[in-house]
Amino acid sequence: MIIKRLYTYMLQRFLPLLLMTFFICLFIVLMQFLWKSIDELVGKGLEMKVIGELFMYAALTMVPTALPLAVLLASLMVFGNLGEKFELTAMKASGISLFRIMRPLIVLMLLIAIGAFFFQNNVLPVAQTKMWTLFFSIKQKSPEVEIPEKAFYDQIPNMNLYVDKKNAETGMLYGMIIYDLSRGIDNTRVILADSGQFNFTQDKSRLFLHLYSGEMFENMRDNSLGSSSQRYLPFRREHFMEKEVYFPFDANFNRMDEAGMRSQYIGQNITQLRHSIDSIGHQVDSIGNLYADELVHATYFGIRPRVDHVENGKPVYVERKEVALDSPLDIDSVFRSPNEVSAKSYITQALAKSKRQKQDFLYRSMILAEQAKLMRRHDIEMQRKFTLSFACIIFFFIGAPLGAIIKKGGIGTPLVISVLLFIVYFIFDNAGFKLARDGKLPVWEGIWLSSAVLLPLGVFLTYKAVGDSAVFNIDAYRNFFRRLIGRGAGRTLSLKEVRMTDVDTSEALSMLTEFITTAEADIRRINAKPALLRLVATPAPQLKTSLNQLIDYLSNSTDIYTINLLNQYPFNPTRRNLQSVVANTKALIERVGGKPIANTINSQSDEPDTP
């Protein structure tokens, strides 16, 4: 009963935050889409219905970007709040592990991952098809006529218009200069008018211009005649008090057909993508085999690589094994032609033929490269059907343990951490996509690169959170690396008030002598190595074991000087501190035995720690 209430409580804490963060993230990425496409939407006179429809489809296409970030942020906030209010500590004190606390949310994440897969496979292709079809239809719509003052306006096709001033209330334009380029730059028609007014025809397919008091100038060039026959061009000048001019200008919003976009990779599900990949692969193989067959059976120097003959009414092709020349081919004979003109002609023909063949091969390689790129784009889209689901699970196993570790609720710290992690994910995802698209990496490696980078982080954080390890304790990492290189914090041995055993002098000397013999042998072995190998050389594994046994035994000593010498030993003997270990051991032998020990290491082996 308590566990069921715990599961219900976790779901009640997580679901509202997930919905809130999802819609916030979706709004942010939707605003990014708006700012990127603002130039294509402004000034088109679009209805709110069309803009709302575009935004609805754009929101659906942005779900793969917003959902993983929302999962990360929500899990960080939930477990951060639980840790900050000590609810997580109380649950663990009751004997409930972190995995059991996360169990209902893990099941929820699995359901979300399954739903994300079906969304990517069934909903997203339709949404992307409709969004891009609508977006390209909006791009092709003619802009609204908003003519500025004292500036040339060129948004009307084949016309440049200058207006000195205009009346915003009546729409009347004054001081107009019109350049009509509909008949070509050579037949430009120039119209000057004191005033005028724009209107559209009833079907909004043409622009109607009513002009008052002006002149019109135009050339009377006939394009059917050659330019040489029109040395003197006829010219026409017309004065008018009132004139009506029509220009083709479609102001209607016309939707494109979705069939073309639906056949692209963005509008296909997994089954269709697999079929398209197989078709493109078969086409690439067919083209490649055709090109290879042409190269193999091409004729060089007038010699065919195969001999054709007919047997039993069927053509038989026999490959030519060897071609024997009656005499060696003399290339220099070309330059000894009867005259220089012939030699130059031969070389020019050979160069022209080589260039033609090179261009032909380049064109064929471009065809194959485009087909291979198209096949990779289909494969990328198919792989992305799975990455969203996996990304949601990874981000949950990053956010939940991280929130339990940092124990910071609210939206401040979780938001900063979420943005930083998502930036890392986005960078690797974008880099992997470009590498896969350009063929630098196999498609599956490029698309799954971001997941492969963040998966170890999720496993590490989950492991640390379950074990209540101090992930962000800098001192713990510093001590670990210092011990790893043998420079850990000093030992803190002291005189014992109660001793289980006493130190026997003969046994202590035996242990010290055996240890120093092993240490000196290691020094000689390391110094005998080449300089580069000496850098990575390590003492024998039993040396550390012997050192620990020695220190454990001598720690029962009643001599404070001996205890101080033991505190000078490192935790881990390495190549760098081995000389100091030997010197410290000699001092112990002198202290325990009462007489100095002779140096048994050859003078040529006494080298500095660093080569």
C-alpha positions in Angstrom: 0.0 0.0 0.0 2.8 2.4 0.9 4.7 1.5 -2.3 1.6 2.2 -4.4 1.1 5.6 -2.7 4.8 6.3 -3.4 4.4 5.5 -7.0 1.3 7.7 -7.3 3.1 10.5 -5.5 6.1 10.3 -7.9 3.8 10.4 -10.9 1.9 13.3 -9.5 5.1 15.2 -9.0 6.6 14.3 -12.4 3.8 14.5 -14.9 2.8 18.2 -14.4 6.4 19.3 -14.5 7.0 17.3 -17.7 4.0 18.9 -19.4 5.0 22.3 -18.3 8.6 22.0 -19.4 7.6 20.4 -22.7 5.4 23.3 -23.7 8.0 25.8 -22.6 10.7 24.0 -24.6 8.3 23.7 -27.6 7.5 27.4 -27.4 11.2 28.3 -27.4 12.1 26.2 -30.4 9.0 27.4 -32.2 10.1 31.0 -31.7 13.5 30.0 -33.1 11.7 28.8 -36.2 9.7 32.0 -36.4 12.8 34.2 -36.3 14.5 32.1 -38.9 11.6 32.4 -41.3 10.2 35.8 -40.4 11.4 37.3 -43.8 9.2 34.8 -45.7 6.1 35.5 -43.7 6.1 39.3 -43.3 4.5 41.4 -46.0 2.6 38.6 -47.7 -0.9 39.6 -46.5 -1.5 36.0 -45.1 -4.7 35.1 -43.3 -4.4 34.2 -39.6 -5.8 30.8 -40.5 -2.8 30.1 -42.8 -0.2 31.3 -40.2 -1.9 29.3 -37.4 -1.9 26.2 -39.6 1.8 26.7 -40.4 2.7 27.1 -36.7 0.7 24.0 -35.8 2.6 21.8 -38.3 5.9 23.5 -37.2 5.1 22.7 -33.6 4.6 19.0 -34.4 7.9 18.9 -36.3 9.7 20.5 -33.3 8.6 17.7 -30.9 11.8 15.6 -31.4 13.8 18.6 -30.3 11.7 19.7 -27.3 10.8 16.3 -25.8 14.3 15.2 -24.7 15.1 18.6 -23.2 11.7 18.6 -21.4 12.5 15.1 -19.9 15.9 16.2 -18.8 14.6 19.4 -17.2 11.6 17.8 -15.5 13.6 14.9 -14.0 16.2 17.3 -12.7 13.6 19.5 -11.1 11.6 16.6 -9.5 14.6 14.8 -7.9 16.3 18.1 -7.1 13.2 19.2 -5.1 13.0 15.8 -3.4 16.6 16.0 -2.4 16.4 19.6 -1.3 13.4 19.0 1.0 15.0 15.8 2.4 12.1 13.7 1.0 14.6 11.5 -0.9 16.7 11.0 2.3 13.5 9.9 4.2 12.6 7.4 1.5 16.1 5.9 1.5 16.1 5.8 5.3 12.8 3.8 5.1 14.7 1.1 3.1 13.5 2.2 -0.4 16.3 2.2 -2.9 16.7 4.9 -5.6 15.8 2.4 -8.3 12.5 1.6 -6.6 11.7 5.3 -6.2 12.4 5.8 -10.0 10.5 2.6 -11.0 7.1 4.3 -11.9 9.0 7.0 -13.8 11.1 4.4 -15.7 7.9 2.7 -16.8 6.5 6.1 -17.8 9.7 6.8 -19.8 9.4 3.5 -21.6 5.8 4.3 -22.5 6.9 7.8 -23.7 9.7 6.2 -25.7 7.2 3.8 -27.4 4.9 6.7 -28.1 7.8 8.8 -29.5 8.7 6.0 -31.9 5.1 5.8 -33.3 5.0 9.6 -33.4 8.2 9.7 -35.4 7.0 7.0 -37.8 3.4 7.9 -38.3 2.7 11.5 -37.3 6.0 13.3 -38.1 6.2 12.4 -41.8 2.6 13.8 -42.4 3.4 16.9 -40.3 6.7 17.6 -42.1 5.0 17.1 -45.5 2.2 19.6 -44.7 4.5 22.1 -43.1 7.1 22.3 -45.9 4.4 22.3 -48.6 2.7 25.2 -46.8 5.9 27.0 -46.2 7.1 26.8 -49.8 3.6 27.9 -50.9 4.0 31.0 -48.7 7.4 31.7 -50.1 6.0 31.7 -53.6 3.2 34.0 -52.8 3.7 37.6 -54.1 4.2 40.2 -51.4 1.6 42.9 -50.6 2.2 46.1 -52.5 3.5 48.5 -49.8 5.2 51.2 -51.9 7.7 53.4 -49.9 8.3 57.1 -50.5 11.4 58.5 -52.2 12.8 55.0 -53.0 12.5 52.5 -55.8 10.2 49.6 -55.2 11.1 46.3 -57.1 8.7 43.8 -55.5 6.4 43.8 -58.5 7.7 41.5 -61.2 9.2 43.2 -64.3 8.6 46.7 -62.9 10.5 49.3 -60.9 8.5 52.1 -59.3 9.5 55.4 -57.7 7.0 57.5 -55.7 7.8 61.0 -54.4 5.0 61.0 -51.8 1.7 59.3 -51.1 -1.6 59.9 -49.3 -2.1 57.2 -46.7 -5.8 57.9 -46.5 -6.8 57.9 -50.1 -4.0 55.7 -51.5 -3.1 58.3 -54.1 0.6 58.3 -55.3 2.3 61.5 -56.5 5.4 62.1 -58.6 5.6 58.6 -60.1 8.3 57.1 -62.3 7.6 53.6 -63.7 10.1 51.4 -65.5 8.3 48.6 -67.3 10.7 45.7 -68.1 8.2 43.2 -69.2 9.4 43.3 -72.9 13.1 43.1 -72.0 15.8 45.5 -71.0 16.2 46.8 -74.6 12.5 47.6 -74.9 12.1 49.3 -71.5 9.0 51.4 -71.2 9.3 54.5 -69.0 6.2 56.2 -67.7 6.2 59.6 -65.8 2.9 60.6 -64.1 1.9 63.4 -61.9 -0.3 61.1 -59.8 -1.8 57.6 -59.9 -3.5 54.9 -57.9 -3.1 51.1 -57.6 -5.9 48.5 -57.5 -6.3 44.8 -58.2 -8.6 43.2 -60.7 -11.5 41.3 -59.2 -9.8 37.9 -59.5 -6.5 39.4 -58.0 -4.6 38.1 -61.0 -3.5 41.5 -62.4 -2.4 44.8 -61.0 -4.4 47.8 -62.3 -2.7 51.2 -62.4 -4.8 54.4 -63.0 -2.4 57.3 -64.0 -3.1 61.0 -64.4 -1.3 63.7 -66.4 2.0 62.2 -67.6 4.2 60.9 -70.5 5.3 57.5 -71.7 8.5 56.7 -73.6 9.3 53.4 -75.3 11.5 51.9 -78.0 9.8 50.3 -81.0 12.4 47.5 -81.4 11.3 44.4 -83.3 12.9 41.4 -81.9 12.2 39.3 -85.0 14.7 41.4 -86.9 18.4 41.1 -86.3 20.3 43.7 -84.4 22.3 44.7 -87.5 19.1 45.7 -89.3 18.0 48.0 -86.4 20.8 50.6 -86.5 18.3 53.4 -86.1 15.5 52.4 -83.6 12.1 53.9 -83.9 11.0 55.8 -80.7 7.5 56.6 -79.4 6.5 59.4 -77.0 3.0 59.7 -75.7 1.3 62.5 -73.7 -1.8 61.6 -71.7 -4.2 63.2 -69.2 -5.5 59.8 -68.0 -4.2 56.3 -68.7 -4.9 52.8 -67.4 -2.1 50.2 -67.3 -2.3 46.5 -66.4 0.5 44.4 -65.0 0.5 40.6 -64.3 0.6 40.2 -60.5 -1.0 37.2 -58.8 -1.9 38.3 -55.3 -3.8 35.0 -54.4 -2.4 32.4 -52.1 -2.1 29.1 -54.0 -1.2 25.9 -52.2 1.3 23.5 -53.8 0.5 19.9 -54.3 1.7 17.7 -51.4 2.4 14.7 -53.7 5.9 15.9 -54.5 6.9 16.6 -50.9 5.3 13.3 -49.8 7.6 11.3 -52.1 10.6 12.9 -50.4 12.4 11.2 -47.4 10.8 13.6 -44.9 7.4 12.3 -45.8 8.0 8.6 -45.5 7.7 6.0 -42.7 10.1 3.2 -42.0 8.5 0.8 -44.5 8.5 3.4 -47.3 12.1 4.4 -46.4 13.3 0.9 -46.6 11.7 0.4 -50.0 13.2 3.7 -51.2 16.7 2.7 -50.0 16.4 -0.7 -51.8 15.3 1.0 -55.0 18.0 3.6 -54.9 20.6 1.0 -54.1 19.5 -1.2 -57.0 19.6 1.9 -59.3 23.1 2.8 -58.1 24.3 -0.8 -58.6 22.7 -0.9 -62.1 24.4 2.4 -63.1 27.7 1.3 -61.7 27.6 -2.1 -63.5 26.7 -0.3 -66.7 29.6 2.1 -66.4 32.0 -0.7 -65.4 30.9 -2.8 -68.4 31.5 0.1 -70.7 35.0 0.6 -69.3 35.9 -3.1 -69.5 34.7 -3.4 -73.1 36.0 -0.1 -74.4 38.4 -0.1 -77.4 41.9 1.2 -76.8 44.4 1.8 -79.6 42.0 0.1 -82.0 42.2 -3.2 -80.0 39.0 -4.7 -78.6 39.4 -6.5 -75.3 37.2 -9.4 -76.4 36.6 -11.4 -79.6 33.0 -11.9 -80.7 31.9 -14.9 -82.8 28.7 -17.0 -83.3 28.3 -20.5 -82.2 25.0 -22.4 -82.8 23.3 -19.2 -83.7 24.2 -17.5 -80.4 26.9 -14.8 -79.9 29.8 -15.9 -77.8 32.3 -13.4 -76.2 35.8 -14.6 -75.5 38.1 -12.3 -73.5 41.4 -11.5 -75.2 44.2 -12.7 -72.9 47.3 -11.0 -74.4 48.0 -8.5 -77.2 51.4 -8.8 -78.9 52.8 -5.9 -80.9 54.8 -6.5 -84.0 57.2 -3.8 -82.9 57.4 -1.5 -79.9 55.1 1.5 -80.0 57.1 4.6 -80.8 55.3 7.6 -79.2 57.9 10.0 -80.4 57.0 9.2 -84.0 54.1 11.6 -83.6 56.5 14.5 -83.3 58.3 13.4 -86.5 55.3 13.9 -88.7 55.8 15.3 -92.2 55.1 18.8 -90.8 54.5 20.6 -87.5 50.9 21.3 -88.3 50.1 17.5 -88.4 51.9 16.9 -85.1 50.1 19.7 -83.4 46.8 18.4 -84.8 47.4 14.9 -83.4 48.2 16.3 -80.0 45.2 18.6 -80.0 42.9 15.8 -80.9 44.4 13.6 -78.2 43.9 16.3 -75.6 40.4 17.0 -76.7 39.5 13.3 -76.5 41.1 13.1 -73.0 39.1 16.1 -71.8 35.9 14.6 -73.2 36.5 11.4 -71.4 37.4 13.2 -68.2 34.2 15.3 -68.3 32.2 12.2 -69.0 33.7 10.3 -66.0 33.2 13.3 -63.8 29.6 13.6 -64.8 29.0 9.9 -64.2 30.7 10.1 -60.8 28.5 13.1 -59.9 25.4 11.0 -60.8 26.5 8.2 -58.6 27.5 10.6 -55.7 24.1 12.2 -55.8 22.3 8.9 -55.7 24.5 7.7 -52.8 23.8 11.0 -51.0 20.1 10.5 -51.5 20.3 7.0 -50.2 22.2 8.2 -47.1 19.5 10.9 -46.5 16.8 8.2 -46.5 18.9 6.0 -44.2 19.4 9.0 -41.8 15.7 9.6 -41.7 15.1 6.0 -40.9 17.7 5.9 -38.1 16.1 9.1 -36.6 12.9 7.2 -36.0 14.6 5.4 -33.1 17.0 8.1 -31.8 14.2 10.2 -30.2 13.0 7.3 -28.1 16.5 6.4 -26.9 17.4 10.1 -26.2 14.4 10.4 -23.9 15.5 7.4 -21.8 19.1 8.6 -21.7 18.1 12.1 -20.6 15.9 10.7 -17.9 18.8 8.5 -16.5 21.0 11.6 -16.6 18.5 14.1 -15.1 17.0 11.9 -12.3 20.4 10.8 -10.7 21.9 14.2 -11.2 19.0 15.9 -9.4 19.3 13.4 -6.6 23.0 14.2 -6.3 23.0 18.0 -6.5 19.8 18.3 -4.4 18.8 21.7 -5.9 15.2 22.3 -6.7 13.4 25.1 -8.4 14.1 26.1 -12.0 17.4 28.0 -11.8 20.2 25.4 -11.3 18.3 22.6 -13.2 17.7 24.9 -16.2 21.4 25.9 -16.4 22.5 22.2 -16.2 19.9 21.1 -18.7 20.9 23.8 -21.2 24.5 22.9 -20.9 23.9 19.1 -21.4 21.5 19.7 -24.2 24.1 22.0 -26.0 26.6 19.1 -25.7 23.9 16.7 -27.1 23.0 19.1 -29.9 26.6 19.7 -30.9 27.4 15.9 -31.2 24.0 15.3 -32.9 24.6 17.9 -35.5 28.2 16.9 -36.1 27.2 13.2 -36.4 24.4 14.2 -38.9 26.8 16.1 -41.1 29.4 13.4 -41.0 26.8 10.8 -42.0 25.2 13.0 -44.6 28.6 13.6 -46.3 29.6 10.0 -46.1 32.5 10.6 -43.7 31.0 8.1 -41.3 28.6 5.2 -41.7 25.0 6.5 -41.2 24.3 4.5 -38.0 27.6 5.7 -36.4 26.9 9.4 -37.2 23.3 9.4 -36.1 23.9 7.5 -32.9 27.0 9.5 -32.0 25.3 11.8 -29.6 23.6 8.9 -27.8 26.9 7.0 -27.6 28.5 10.1 -26.0 25.8 10.7 -23.3 25.0 7.0 -22.5 28.2 6.5 -20.4 27.4 9.7 -18.5 23.9 8.4 -17.7 25.3 5.1 -16.5 28.0 6.8 -14.4 25.5 9.2 -12.7 23.0 6.5 -12.0 25.7 4.3 -10.5 26.9 7.2 -8.3 23.4 8.2 -7.2 22.4 4.6 -6.3 25.6 4.3 -4.2 25.2 7.8 -2.6 28.7 8.6 -3.9 30.0 12.2 -3.8 30.2 13.0 -7.5 31.0 16.7 -7.1 33.5 16.3 -4.2 36.7 17.7 -5.7 38.8 16.7 -2.8 37.9 13.0 -3.4 39.0 13.2 -7.0 42.2 15.0 -6.0 43.1 12.4 -3.4 42.4 9.6 -5.8 44.7 10.9 -8.5 47.4 11.8 -6.0 47.3 8.3 -4.6 47.4 6.9 -8.1 50.7 8.7 -8.8 52.0 7.9 -5.3 51.6 11.5 -4.0 48.8 11.0 -1.6 48.4 12.7 1.7 50.9 11.7 4.3 50.3 8.8 6.7 49.1 9.7 10.2 50.5 6.9 12.3 51.0 7.6 16.0 52.2 5.7 19.1 49.7 3.1 20.1 48.6 3.0 23.8 47.6 -0.6 23.5 49.6 -3.1 21.3 48.6 -6.6 20.4 52.1 -7.6 19.5 55.6 -6.2 20.2 58.2 -5.5 17.5 61.0 -8.1 17.4 64.2 -6.5 16.3 65.5 -9.5 14.3 62.3 -10.0 12.5 62.0 -6.3 11.7 65.5 -6.2 10.3 64.7 -9.3 8.2 61.6 -7.7 6.8 63.5 -4.4 6.1 66.4 -6.2 4.4 64.1 -8.2 2.2 62.1 -5.1 1.3 65.2 -3.0 0.4 66.6 -5.8 -1.7 63.4 -6.0 -3.7 63.3 -2.2 -4.1 66.9 -1.9 -5.2 66.4 -4.7 -7.7 63.4 -2.8 -9.1 65.6 0.4 -9.4 68.2 -1.5 -11.3 65.6 -3.0 -13.6 64.0 0.3 -14.3 67.3 2.1 -14.9 68.4 -0.5 -17.3 65.4 0.3 -19.6 65.7 2.8 -22.5 64.7 6.4 -21.6 61.2 6.3 -23.2 60.3 2.9 -21.6 61.7 4.2 -18.3 59.0 6.8 -18.2 56.2 4.2 -18.1 58.0 1.6 -16.0 56.4 0.6 -12.7 57.8 -1.3 -9.6 56.9 -4.9 -9.1 53.3 -5.4 -7.7 54.6 -7.3 -4.6 56.6 -4.3 -3.5 53.4 -2.4 -2.5 52.3 -5.6 -0.6 55.6 -5.9 1.2 55.5 -2.2 2.1 52.1 -2.4 3.7 53.0 -5.5 5.7 56.2 -3.8 6.9 54.3 -0.7 8.0 51.6 -2.7 9.7 54.2 -4.6 11.7 56.5 -1.6 12.6 53.5 0.5 13.6 53.5 -1.3 16.9 56.9 0.1 17.7 57.4 2.2 20.9 60.0 4.4 19.2 58.5 7.8 18.1 61.4 8.3 15.6 60.5 5.0 13.9 56.8 6.0 13.7 57.9 9.3 12.1 59.9 7.4 9.5 56.9 5.2 8.7 54.7 8.3 8.1 57.2 9.4 5.4 56.4 6.4 3.2 54.0 7.0 0.2 50.8 5.0 -0.2 51.8 3.7 -3.6 55.5 3.1 -4.6 56.2 4.5 -8.1 59.2 5.1 -10.3 59.5 8.7 -9.1 59.4 8.0 -5.3 61.3 4.7 -5.3 64.7 6.3 -4.4 63.1 8.1 -1.4 61.5 4.8 -0.3 64.9 3.1 -0.4 66.5 6.0 1.6 63.7 5.9 4.2 64.2 2.1 4.5 67.9 2.6 5.1 67.2 5.1 7.9 64.8 2.6 9.5 67.4 -0.2 9.3 69.9 2.1 11.1 67.3 3.0 13.7 66.2 -0.5 14.3 69.6 -2.3 14.0 71.7 0.4 15.5 74.3 0.5 12.7 74.4 2.0 9.2 73.7 -0.1 6.1 76.1 -0.1 3.1 74.8 1.1 -0.2 74.4 -1.9 -2.5 73.2 -0.1 -5.6 75.9 0.6 -8.2 76.9 4.2 -8.7 76.0 4.0 -12.4 72.5 3.0 -11.4 72.0 6.1 -9.2 70.2 8.2 -11.7 67.7 11.0 -11.1 64.1 10.0 -11.1 63.4 11.7 -14.4 65.4 10.7 -17.5 
